[in-house]
Amino acid sequence: MSTFNSYLILGFQHIMNIQALDHLLFILSITCIYKFYDAKKLLLLITAFTLGHSLTLALATLKWIEFSQNWIEFLIPCTILFSAFSNLNFKETKVKSSKLSRRKFILVSIFGLIHGLGFSNYLQSLLGQESSILSPLFAFNIGLELAQIIVVASILFFSNILIELFKIKLTYYVLVISGIIIGLSLPMVLERW
């Protein structure tokens, strides 16, 4: 198997893994307020997250930036908690009528920066053995993005079934999902404090 394929699979597995619960919860927190007709907005948000994630992975791997891993491990669940709490004032009409706000795009990108730093030490140890990091890093991020798109599509499919088939109001769905995310991420924040 080529190096490119190995890192592509590694990026894919980074998301499709129960150990990536924090990453999955974050994706769920930004996805649960959208429906299928919002796929373009959502794809832009997921790509913003991946770009932020990719940037810090690259910078940390090149050792251009360094942060305390303890702080990063604390900040990651904080991003999840913040995203879930921001969903609590969700209004369905607001999402339907609005374009993707620049503020949300930037915020999700910043959260991607934080999440990227969380995985950078492990990836750095793998890439340290490569003669060039450009191709493996690119492959890893493509795998990451593909996995995120699959997760987002799955969430949209599931939510669509609940909302359309079982006639659950989107507002209630968002509140319940966000409450579950808060319940799962708050202990992570407290134990990492």
ZALOVEX-379887 format. One line per field, with one value per residue: z, y, x of N, C-alpha, C, O in turn; residue in three letters; residue number from 1. Coordinates in pm, whole numbers, plus 50000, padded with zeros to 5 digits. Layout:
N
n_Z = [Z,...]
n_Y = [Y,...]
n_X = [X,...]
ca_Z = [Z,...]
ca_Y = [Y,...]
ca_X = [X,...]
c_Z = [Z,...]
c_Y = [Y,...]
c_X = [X,...]
o_Z = [Z,...]
o_Y = [Y,...]
o_X = [X,...]
residuo = [ALA,...]
num = [NUM,...]
***
This chain:
193
n_Z = [50000,49923,50056,50049,50039,50284,50471,50397,50474,50748,50818,50762,50947,51176,51227,51206,51447,51777,51964,51875,51985,52087,51858,51694,51848,51830,51555,51539,51699,51542,51320,51383,51370,51112,50798,50512,50291,50360,50301,50154,50307,50536,50440,50381,50642,50758,50596,50665,50927,50879,50737,50935,51118,50957,50916,51174,51223,51026,51094,51357,51312,51161,51357,51402,51565,51909,52171,52502,52567,52762,52791,52538,52534,52724,52606,52379,52453,52549,52318,52208,52405,52400,52137,52154,52359,52229,52052,52202,52189,51952,51660,51423,51197,51169,51073,50829,50680,50671,50543,50559,50831,50849,51089,51219,51046,51079,51353,51367,51215,51384,51599,51470,51446,51712,51758,51574,51687,51895,51787,51679,51799,51786,51508,51432,51532,51361,51109,51134,51042,50771,50454,50321,50427,50304,50110,50271,50474,50328,50226,50467,50554,50347,50385,50638,50579,50403,50574,50759,50597,50545,50805,50856,50652,50742,50988,50897,50749,50950,51118,50939,50903,51163,51183,50952,50908,51162,51252,51433,51579,51451,51624,51880,51844,51806,52060,52229,52125,52159,52436,52511,52407,52565,52812,52773,52713,52917,53151,53039,53015,53286,53401,53271,53354]
n_Y = [49882,50224,50517,50744,50633,50499,50711,50839,50653,50651,50913,50892,50695,50833,50980,50794,50630,50520,50634,50885,51033,51295,51449,51356,51432,51708,51748,51656,51852,52082,52004,51922,52124,52159,52074,51855,52032,52228,52148,52260,52484,52349,52182,52377,52464,52228,52197,52431,52368,52149,52278,52449,52253,52118,52316,52364,52108,52086,52304,52235,51987,52062,52185,52456,52576,52540,52406,52363,52039,51965,52193,52201,51957,52020,52238,52128,51975,52200,52345,52184,52193,52467,52491,52323,52451,52692,52609,52596,52821,52798,52872,52765,52909,53103,52965,52866,53099,53239,53310,53137,53256,53474,53494,53249,53071,53149,53099,52818,52743,52826,52657,52423,52460,52422,52154,52027,52061,51886,51633,51650,51572,51290,51249,51386,51222,51005,51121,51204,51014,51027,51135,51357,51565,51670,51527,51302,51448,51587,51369,51257,51461,51464,51213,51258,51459,51321,51124,51288,51396,51168,51113,51346,51323,51091,51178,51377,51216,51049,51245,51353,51140,51125,51380,51419,51172,51085,51317,51494,51800,52018,52200,52083,51847,51949,52064,51837,51675,51854,51880,51620,51617,51817,51692,51481,51611,51793,51649,51577,51825,51900,51692,51733,51976]
n_X = [50084,50051,50217,50056,49795,49796,49802,49569,49377,49434,49355,49083,49010,49061,48834,48624,48587,48557,48720,48739,48540,48508,48550,48343,48121,48147,48106,47841,47719,47737,47601,47339,47144,47072,46906,46851,46827,47002,47254,47468,47552,47629,47833,48022,48079,48187,48410,48545,48610,48781,48987,49092,49174,49361,49553,49670,49763,49961,50132,50208,50329,50546,50676,50645,50469,50386,50199,50072,49980,49799,49636,49519,49380,49193,49060,48937,48693,48564,48506,48312,48114,48053,47950,47724,47579,47526,47335,47107,46949,46822,46635,46417,46326,46519,46746,46650,46609,46847,47178,47491,47661,47941,48070,48010,48138,48408,48438,48398,48618,48825,48776,48840,49115,49193,49112,49277,49528,49507,49547,49793,50042,50050,50031,50256,50460,50431,50475,50730,50899,50886,51014,50915,50656,50435,50269,50173,50038,49846,49699,49605,49432,49244,49129,49021,48831,48659,48556,48425,48225,48074,47985,47834,47638,47513,47409,47232,47057,46947,46831,46649,46472,46359,46243,46081,45941,45854,45751,45872,45944,46191,46310,46274,46414,46676,46718,46709,46920,47133,47128,47201,47461,47578,47556,47737,47977,48034,48131,48381,48507,48521,48679,48917,48997]
ca_Z = [50000,49913,50171,50036,50080,50429,50545,50366,50563,50884,50833,50764,51074,51284,51254,51217,51556,51904,52035,51822,52036,52096,51721,51650,51921,51773,51424,51569,51753,51436,51215,51425,51343,50968,50726,50383,50201,50408,50282,50106,50423,50625,50377,50402,50783,50778,50528,50749,51039,50827,50705,51063,51166,50870,50937,51297,51206,50948,51171,51471,51259,51122,51483,51395,51682,52016,52278,52607,52533,52865,52757,52418,52574,52797,52515,52283,52498,52563,52188,52194,52500,52347,52020,52199,52431,52133,51989,52291,52149,51812,51601,51289,51093,51153,50990,50695,50607,50670,50480,50659,50878,50848,51227,51246,50964,51146,51482,51341,51172,51505,51672,51394,51485,51843,51742,51501,51782,51979,51718,51614,51855,51730,51365,51426,51552,51239,50996,51159,50969,50628,50395,50293,50498,50227,50056,50379,50543,50236,50225,50597,50559,50253,50456,50745,50519,50352,50690,50815,50506,50571,50936,50838,50573,50831,51084,50823,50715,51074,51163,50843,50937,51284,51163,50847,50923,51295,51275,51547,51541,51446,51746,51989,51809,51835,52206,52288,52082,52224,52577,52521,52384,52686,52916,52747,52706,53045,53232,52978,53053,53430,53432,53212,53419]
ca_Y = [50000,50345,50608,50830,50554,50473,50831,50861,50561,50700,51030,50841,50625,50933,51020,50674,50560,50561,50719,51020,51077,51441,51499,51320,51518,51842,51743,51646,51979,52183,51947,51892,52232,52168,51970,51823,52148,52313,52072,52347,52559,52253,52142,52488,52461,52112,52228,52531,52294,52071,52371,52486,52129,52092,52420,52339,51982,52116,52391,52160,51883,52130,52242,52601,52617,52441,52440,52264,51938,51968,52299,52160,51852,52088,52325,52052,51961,52334,52382,52104,52249,52598,52468,52267,52557,52792,52551,52603,52932,52769,52904,52703,53010,53173,52882,52860,53225,53305,53251,53100,53379,53478,53471,53106,53012,53178,53029,52675,52731,52838,52531,52326,52481,52360,52009,51983,52054,51768,51513,51680,51498,51155,51258,51431,51105,50925,51192,51224,50911,51050,51230,51476,51555,51732,51428,51233,51542,51609,51245,51247,51557,51418,51105,51323,51528,51218,51064,51388,51405,51050,51133,51450,51265,50997,51258,51438,51109,51012,51355,51365,51036,51167,51503,51404,51051,51082,51451,51561,51936,52038,52271,51985,51758,52021,52078,51706,51637,51945,51842,51498,51657,51888,51589,51401,51691,51862,51571,51586,51957,51900,51602,51785,52104]
ca_X = [50000,50132,50216,49938,49677,49806,49762,49428,49303,49455,49267,48946,48992,49067,48696,48539,48651,48495,48816,48721,48411,48505,48537,48208,48027,48156,48037,47698,47671,47719,47515,47201,47049,47049,46833,46913,46835,47110,47378,47576,47602,47693,47959,48116,48121,48274,48536,48612,48667,48894,49096,49155,49237,49477,49654,49746,49837,50081,50222,50263,50416,50670,50726,50639,50392,50377,50106,50060,49881,49695,49542,49446,49286,49086,48986,48858,48554,48505,48449,48190,48018,48012,47864,47597,47506,47477,47216,46991,46860,46792,46505,46417,46308,46646,46833,46593,46615,46977,47296,47590,47724,48087,48112,48004,48243,48535,48437,48419,48758,48908,48759,48919,49256,49211,49102,49396,49640,49487,49595,49921,50155,50049,50063,50395,50546,50423,50534,50873,50973,50868,51109,50836,50528,50329,50176,50101,49949,49735,49621,49539,49322,49141,49060,48944,48716,48567,48488,48332,48110,47992,47920,47733,47529,47442,47332,47121,46963,46879,46745,46540,46374,46288,46166,45979,45861,45791,45695,45934,45983,46336,46352,46283,46525,46801,46731,46742,47055,47228,47131,47283,47601,47621,47572,47857,48100,48060,48227,48514,48563,48552,48789,49041,49027]
c_Z = [50000,50040,50168,50085,50230,50511,50517,50459,50708,50913,50844,50899,51194,51324,51283,51325,51686,51987,51987,51870,52043,51957,51669,51720,51866,51639,51446,51616,51645,51326,51256,51395,51195,50916,50590,50292,50243,50383,50237,50222,50515,50570,50392,50545,50809,50714,50606,50867,50995,50793,50832,51120,51090,50897,51062,51292,51133,51030,51289,51423,51217,51241,51476,51509,51783,52123,52381,52572,52636,52835,52636,52453,52656,52702,52416,52332,52523,52432,52165,52281,52449,52230,52061,52273,52334,52058,52074,52259,52001,51774,51457,51178,51066,51060,50847,50615,50591,50589,50594,50702,50878,50987,51260,51170,51032,51277,51464,51293,51291,51588,51602,51427,51616,51831,51669,51593,51871,51918,51666,51669,51796,51584,51346,51442,51429,51123,51013,51082,50818,50578,50362,50361,50415,50178,50167,50452,50458,50235,50354,50600,50460,50320,50566,50688,50466,50467,50750,50728,50526,50703,50924,50761,50658,50931,51015,50787,50837,51120,51069,50869,51059,51259,51063,50872,51055,51339,51404,51501,51549,51573,51863,51967,51846,51985,52271,52252,52152,52373,52600,52504,52505,52798,52897,52752,52837,53135,53174,53017,53199,53464,53376,53270,53518]
c_Y = [50125,50428,50696,50756,50526,50592,50870,50778,50607,50821,50989,50776,50719,50977,50898,50581,50609,50647,50863,51078,51230,51503,51475,51406,51660,51848,51738,51781,52085,52134,51941,52002,52242,52051,51950,51944,52247,52252,52161,52426,52467,52206,52251,52489,52346,52135,52333,52463,52216,52162,52415,52370,52104,52190,52392,52206,52008,52198,52318,52052,51941,52195,52395,52658,52503,52493,52328,52167,51934,52075,52261,52055,51909,52170,52249,52029,52096,52378,52308,52163,52383,52581,52416,52372,52660,52741,52567,52719,52921,52807,52855,52807,53086,53097,52879,52986,53282,53231,53212,53227,53364,53446,53321,53032,53029,53101,52879,52651,52736,52710,52419,52337,52408,52207,51953,51970,51931,51641,51531,51600,51357,51158,51300,51313,51015,50991,51218,51126,50931,51153,51362,51460,51605,51631,51351,51323,51571,51487,51229,51338,51524,51306,51159,51386,51427,51155,51161,51401,51286,51064,51236,51396,51168,51071,51321,51334,51071,51122,51373,51261,51078,51285,51483,51285,51049,51218,51517,51700,51950,52106,52174,51889,51823,52033,51946,51665,51724,51915,51717,51531,51729,51788,51504,51484,51763,51780,51573,51715,51952,51808,51650,51918,52082]
c_X = [50089,50121,50092,49814,49678,49760,49617,49340,49316,49365,49122,48917,48998,48926,48608,48591,48589,48590,48809,48587,48402,48484,48395,48102,48028,48082,47886,47643,47653,47624,47368,47101,47011,46966,46902,46927,46943,47249,47494,47639,47683,47827,48064,48168,48219,48410,48614,48680,48790,49012,49169,49233,49367,49591,49736,49820,49969,50181,50286,50359,50550,50739,50737,50556,50393,50283,50107,49948,49768,49590,49457,49341,49170,48998,48897,48714,48485,48442,48317,48079,47964,47916,47727,47514,47450,47353,47091,46898,46824,46650,46508,46405,46437,46739,46782,46621,46755,47081,47389,47663,47876,48141,48115,48114,48380,48546,48464,48562,48853,48898,48835,49067,49284,49209,49224,49516,49629,49544,49737,50039,50165,50090,50209,50490,50544,50497,50683,50959,50966,50970,51039,50701,50411,50225,50103,50000,49825,49642,49542,49415,49211,49061,48972,48817,48613,48487,48388,48209,48018,47916,47808,47613,47446,47354,47211,47014,46880,46784,46627,46431,46292,46195,46052,45886,45784,45737,45746,45979,46135,46386,46368,46399,46659,46823,46770,46884,47159,47239,47215,47430,47657,47647,47696,47985,48134,48153,48369,48583,48607,48670,48923,49082,49135]
o_Z = [50070,50119,50271,50164,50294,50608,50604,50514,50783,51021,50925,50959,51300,51440,51375,51298,51703,52071,52049,51802,52007,51943,51608,51657,51855,51613,51377,51578,51655,51248,51170,51396,51158,50978,50558,50222,50168,50437,50279,50234,50564,50645,50414,50569,50875,50769,50614,50902,51064,50819,50836,51164,51149,50900,51058,51350,51173,51034,51317,51488,51235,51228,51536,51545,51747,52161,52349,52549,52602,52852,52633,52408,52658,52715,52375,52260,52518,52432,52108,52236,52455,52223,52008,52253,52354,52006,52022,52298,51934,51848,51379,51074,50953,50976,50753,50496,50505,50569,50709,50619,50903,51002,51322,51224,51042,51308,51537,51327,51299,51641,51667,51434,51630,51887,51701,51578,51918,51991,51615,51593,51762,51541,51253,51371,51396,51049,50916,51059,50744,50650,50374,50352,50454,50202,50159,50486,50509,50243,50351,50644,50486,50313,50586,50744,50482,50456,50787,50780,50523,50711,50976,50799,50646,50955,51069,50795,50829,51156,51113,50859,51058,51308,51088,50858,51060,51449,51473,51398,51642,51624,51937,52060,51908,52032,52359,52340,52200,52431,52697,52578,52545,52869,52995,52791,52863,53191,53249,53049,53231,53547,53426,53239,53585]
o_Y = [50129,50412,50720,50810,50527,50576,50927,50827,50602,50830,51044,50799,50689,51008,50901,50469,50729,50725,50953,51161,51287,51598,51563,51449,51725,51941,51807,51820,52170,52214,51955,51976,52324,51945,52018,51958,52341,52299,52139,52434,52503,52192,52221,52513,52365,52098,52325,52496,52216,52125,52418,52387,52073,52153,52396,52193,51958,52166,52337,52027,51879,52253,52454,52775,52386,52610,52214,52208,51904,52052,52288,52063,51852,52171,52300,52062,52105,52442,52364,52182,52408,52648,52461,52380,52711,52821,52554,52717,53021,52778,52897,52792,53129,53158,52889,52980,53367,53110,53249,53298,53257,53381,53273,52941,52933,53046,52821,52549,52659,52662,52329,52236,52340,52139,51843,51879,51879,51551,51435,51564,51310,51078,51254,51305,50955,50926,51249,51150,50860,51245,51468,51354,51583,51649,51336,51280,51578,51501,51192,51296,51554,51305,51111,51369,51447,51135,51121,51416,51302,51031,51214,51421,51164,51033,51317,51362,51061,51094,51406,51291,51067,51288,51526,51298,51016,51232,51586,51714,51900,52072,52183,51855,51760,52015,51944,51624,51674,51923,51709,51481,51705,51796,51459,51433,51791,51836,51571,51716,51994,51844,51614,51969,52176]
o_X = [50190,50028,50030,49737,49573,49687,49550,49242,49218,49306,49046,48812,48944,48901,48527,48634,48570,48545,48865,48528,48299,48408,48335,48005,47924,48006,47811,47532,47564,47574,47281,46980,46927,46957,46999,47027,46973,47349,47608,47761,47790,47924,48182,48287,48321,48513,48737,48794,48892,49127,49292,49347,49470,49708,49859,49928,50074,50300,50405,50461,50654,50847,50827,50571,50399,50289,50139,49834,49654,49471,49337,49227,49061,48875,48793,48620,48363,48336,48223,47966,47844,47813,47625,47393,47340,47275,46980,46781,46797,46556,46593,46469,46462,46805,46861,46654,46778,47075,47368,47720,47931,48245,48210,48177,48457,48651,48544,48622,48949,48998,48887,49137,49386,49295,49269,49597,49731,49584,49796,50128,50273,50173,50276,50591,50646,50571,50753,51077,51034,51006,51100,50638,50296,50105,49981,49890,49714,49520,49425,49308,49094,48938,48860,48709,48493,48366,48277,48098,47896,47798,47698,47499,47324,47240,47100,46895,46758,46669,46517,46312,46169,46082,45939,45764,45666,45685,45671,46044,46198,46493,46466,46472,46744,46935,46856,46961,47261,47347,47291,47515,47770,47747,47755,48090,48250,48246,48467,48702,48718,48753,49029,49190,49178]
residuo = [MET,SER,THR,PHE,ASN,SER,TYR,LEU,ILE,LEU,GLY,PHE,GLN,HIS,ILE,MET,ASN,ILE,GLN,ALA,LEU,ASP,HIS,LEU,LEU,PHE,ILE,LEU,SER,ILE,THR,CYS,ILE,TYR,LYS,PHE,TYR,ASP,ALA,LYS,LYS,LEU,LEU,LEU,LEU,ILE,THR,ALA,PHE,THR,LEU,GLY,HIS,SER,LEU,THR,LEU,ALA,LEU,ALA,THR,LEU,LYS,TRP,ILE,GLU,PHE,SER,GLN,ASN,TRP,ILE,GLU,PHE,LEU,ILE,PRO,CYS,THR,ILE,LEU,PHE,SER,ALA,PHE,SER,ASN,LEU,ASN,PHE,LYS,GLU,THR,LYS,VAL,LYS,SER,SER,LYS,LEU,SER,ARG,ARG,LYS,PHE,ILE,LEU,VAL,SER,ILE,PHE,GLY,LEU,ILE,HIS,GLY,LEU,GLY,PHE,SER,ASN,TYR,LEU,GLN,SER,LEU,LEU,GLY,GLN,GLU,SER,SER,ILE,LEU,SER,PRO,LEU,PHE,ALA,PHE,ASN,ILE,GLY,LEU,GLU,LEU,ALA,GLN,ILE,ILE,VAL,VAL,ALA,SER,ILE,LEU,PHE,PHE,SER,ASN,ILE,LEU,ILE,GLU,LEU,PHE,LYS,ILE,LYS,LEU,THR,TYR,TYR,VAL,LEU,VAL,ILE,SER,GLY,ILE,ILE,ILE,GLY,LEU,SER,LEU,PRO,MET,VAL,LEU,GLU,ARG,TRP]
num = [1,2,3,4,5,6,7,8,9,10,11,12,13,14,15,16,17,18,19,20,21,22,23,24,25,26,27,28,29,30,31,32,33,34,35,36,37,38,39,40,41,42,43,44,45,46,47,48,49,50,51,52,53,54,55,56,57,58,59,60,61,62,63,64,65,66,67,68,69,70,71,72,73,74,75,76,77,78,79,80,81,82,83,84,85,86,87,88,89,90,91,92,93,94,95,96,97,98,99,100,101,102,103,104,105,106,107,108,109,110,111,112,113,114,115,116,117,118,119,120,121,122,123,124,125,126,127,128,129,130,131,132,133,134,135,136,137,138,139,140,141,142,143,144,145,146,147,148,149,150,151,152,153,154,155,156,157,158,159,160,161,162,163,164,165,166,167,168,169,170,171,172,173,174,175,176,177,178,179,180,181,182,183,184,185,186,187,188,189,190,191,192,193]
***
